């Protein structure tokens, strides 16, 4: 009986070792998945074109004209806590003053994490900060008008299975906008986490800027799977 | 699939992998050897040669013709060895960009070139660095002027020596120039461990690097650089697709996406096409191989998708290369107007980029043949909506341990 048991254990061990060797061998020959170490910037809005002076612009944003203000920067603004060292931001502005002469300035920030705990801690830290410095509420942002308006401009014709996304809406005198998070958006077993912010600067009237903020969000693209998209987690 | 062929190729891959381990280790161990150092005169000469070379051959750099190079900064590594020389590219006093030349012979001569500015030339970055270091001021230690540190593309630091009352350097503090993060020595070691994969960006075949340095140190090259025979070609309208499902189907989709707008309209585009190719070439969707594709199935997958859309005449030909140089073959394919898929093992980084490709498929859309041969690629990492990096990349020929190409001939 004891000898029989030994034989079974040796058999299992041999199969396990063989499995590991075969697994390593198969993996060795494969190409991919081929993602970069960080996918920060993956969901950044891209201007559609340039004016003759080289200014980068967004097309089809209604009667007004918007463009990027300077290059994309790896230095995050000080208006929010330092959530991650892998952080990028870009600023945008309304190009031509309207009749009231009031230009508006916008910002998009992306924080990247490759660790679920760091991501969760950052979410809570950010949420705590937002509650102290302004007003936060979870809303469902309707994307349908933007999808209809700009889908014709997208080269890749991506079709989404959703028409609204959950976001955390933040308002304060310094900045107001939408936070949205993507948890493991490309490969479910790879640790990629992103917090995105789309906001207007120095304005608490988010309704006045909701259209362009939604445009920025849609132009950045979304993960195909709606389950990976959510607003900021509640504070602990 | 021919089983015998598969087994032979798998064994060859195994041997290639075993061969690559000592190759990488050897390259890393040579970094601090004094005999490998490049002096400023040599670096200046190499910079000038390459600026003219780039002006003649690289898309978008034609204004660098007849420009001058002026040494602007010298960078060091963490052990104090010279790492790189930065030269401003100027013409009649106007700044046109910069070129970074390695200060060590066991790295590629040209580390970066750009029409933009170095982080160390940004007053914003520099002032933030000074502000940050002032936060770490203590009573016992005096912060000295910073030493510029370069550890690979995008890894620029200021290293501040901290001296005690007797003037001895007892520690260093580091500030990441691009994001103003402050590190003490211990944190810097941890940061380097995290970034280890990125910092091997320029580790490549020593034999290629030695050939390049010997070529660029030759007096005859300097004299003949303006009249050298060069060749380059670029297929402009190959679409950019962002990574989706796996790099191999994404790279193949860019090739078929090109043919979709060149006489083969039945193909879908973007993610729909990538999904079809992923299914046809058996790209895995399950852990631990999620997104991985066995390279021998790439050509079969392309042919299957083509046939499914009514183009059964499409011929996809796989070429298995390990260490041999097939730049001429690849250039000929581009000259024929046919983009193709290149799959790499132990792939290095693109010019001026920090991240190595490792096991990765890309779409080759052009080439630059000159002192150093480059492939112009869409690497699936730089597509809309990935805005900050939306551009083609230049990958040094043979900057990989092994490779396979899949021609696509409709």
HADDOCK unambig.tbl for C-alpha pairs under 7 A between the chains (distance, minus, plus):
assign (segid A and resid 29 and name CA) (segid B and resid 10 and name CA) 6.63 0.50 0.50
assign (segid A and resid 29 and name CA) (segid B and resid 13 and name CA) 6.61 0.50 0.50
assign (segid A and resid 29 and name CA) (segid B and resid 294 and name CA) 6.48 0.50 0.50
assign (segid A and resid 30 and name CA) (segid B and resid 292 and name CA) 5.91 0.50 0.50
assign (segid A and resid 30 and name CA) (segid B and resid 293 and name CA) 5.41 0.50 0.50
assign (segid A and resid 30 and name CA) (segid B and resid 294 and name CA) 4.50 0.50 0.50
assign (segid A and resid 30 and name CA) (segid B and resid 295 and name CA) 6.36 0.50 0.50
assign (segid A and resid 31 and name CA) (segid B and resid 292 and name CA) 5.31 0.50 0.50
assign (segid A and resid 31 and name CA) (segid B and resid 293 and name CA) 5.21 0.50 0.50
assign (segid A and resid 31 and name CA) (segid B and resid 294 and name CA) 6.05 0.50 0.50
assign (segid A and resid 31 and name CA) (segid B and resid 295 and name CA) 6.27 0.50 0.50
assign (segid A and resid 31 and name CA) (segid B and resid 359 and name CA) 5.04 0.50 0.50
assign (segid A and resid 31 and name CA) (segid B and resid 360 and name CA) 5.55 0.50 0.50
assign (segid A and resid 31 and name CA) (segid B and resid 361 and name CA) 6.91 0.50 0.50
assign (segid A and resid 32 and name CA) (segid B and resid 246 and name CA) 6.29 0.50 0.50
assign (segid A and resid 32 and name CA) (segid B and resid 247 and name CA) 5.84 0.50 0.50
assign (segid A and resid 32 and name CA) (segid B and resid 291 and name CA) 5.84 0.50 0.50
assign (segid A and resid 32 and name CA) (segid B and resid 292 and name CA) 4.17 0.50 0.50
assign (segid A and resid 32 and name CA) (segid B and resid 293 and name CA) 6.27 0.50 0.50
assign (segid A and resid 32 and name CA) (segid B and resid 359 and name CA) 5.64 0.50 0.50
assign (segid A and resid 32 and name CA) (segid B and resid 360 and name CA) 5.27 0.50 0.50
assign (segid A and resid 33 and name CA) (segid B and resid 246 and name CA) 5.00 0.50 0.50
assign (segid A and resid 33 and name CA) (segid B and resid 247 and name CA) 5.77 0.50 0.50
assign (segid A and resid 33 and name CA) (segid B and resid 290 and name CA) 6.51 0.50 0.50
assign (segid A and resid 33 and name CA) (segid B and resid 291 and name CA) 4.09 0.50 0.50
assign (segid A and resid 33 and name CA) (segid B and resid 292 and name CA) 4.59 0.50 0.50
assign (segid A and resid 34 and name CA) (segid B and resid 246 and name CA) 6.71 0.50 0.50
assign (segid A and resid 34 and name CA) (segid B and resid 247 and name CA) 5.21 0.50 0.50
assign (segid A and resid 34 and name CA) (segid B and resid 359 and name CA) 6.51 0.50 0.50
assign (segid A and resid 34 and name CA) (segid B and resid 360 and name CA) 4.89 0.50 0.50
assign (segid A and resid 36 and name CA) (segid B and resid 355 and name CA) 6.70 0.50 0.50
assign (segid A and resid 36 and name CA) (segid B and resid 381 and name CA) 6.95 0.50 0.50
assign (segid A and resid 41 and name CA) (segid B and resid 386 and name CA) 5.38 0.50 0.50
assign (segid A and resid 41 and name CA) (segid B and resid 387 and name CA) 6.52 0.50 0.50
assign (segid A and resid 41 and name CA) (segid B and resid 388 and name CA) 6.50 0.50 0.50
assign (segid A and resid 42 and name CA) (segid B and resid 385 and name CA) 6.10 0.50 0.50
assign (segid A and resid 42 and name CA) (segid B and resid 386 and name CA) 4.15 0.50 0.50
assign (segid A and resid 43 and name CA) (segid B and resid 385 and name CA) 5.80 0.50 0.50
assign (segid A and resid 43 and name CA) (segid B and resid 386 and name CA) 5.96 0.50 0.50
assign (segid A and resid 44 and name CA) (segid B and resid 385 and name CA) 6.09 0.50 0.50
assign (segid A and resid 44 and name CA) (segid B and resid 386 and name CA) 5.92 0.50 0.50
assign (segid A and resid 44 and name CA) (segid B and resid 387 and name CA) 5.65 0.50 0.50
assign (segid A and resid 45 and name CA) (segid B and resid 385 and name CA) 6.26 0.50 0.50
assign (segid A and resid 45 and name CA) (segid B and resid 387 and name CA) 6.38 0.50 0.50
assign (segid A and resid 46 and name CA) (segid B and resid 384 and name CA) 6.87 0.50 0.50
assign (segid A and resid 46 and name CA) (segid B and resid 385 and name CA) 6.11 0.50 0.50
assign (segid A and resid 46 and name CA) (segid B and resid 387 and name CA) 5.06 0.50 0.50
assign (segid A and resid 72 and name CA) (segid B and resid 388 and name CA) 6.37 0.50 0.50
assign (segid A and resid 74 and name CA) (segid B and resid 178 and name CA) 6.01 0.50 0.50
assign (segid A and resid 74 and name CA) (segid B and resid 179 and name CA) 5.65 0.50 0.50
assign (segid A and resid 75 and name CA) (segid B and resid 178 and name CA) 6.39 0.50 0.50
assign (segid A and resid 75 and name CA) (segid B and resid 179 and name CA) 4.61 0.50 0.50
assign (segid A and resid 156 and name CA) (segid B and resid 269 and name CA) 6.71 0.50 0.50
assign (segid A and resid 156 and name CA) (segid B and resid 270 and name CA) 5.13 0.50 0.50
assign (segid A and resid 158 and name CA) (segid B and resid 271 and name CA) 7.00 0.50 0.50
assign (segid A and resid 189 and name CA) (segid B and resid 287 and name CA) 6.89 0.50 0.50
assign (segid A and resid 220 and name CA) (segid B and resid 385 and name CA) 5.47 0.50 0.50
assign (segid A and resid 221 and name CA) (segid B and resid 385 and name CA) 6.26 0.50 0.50
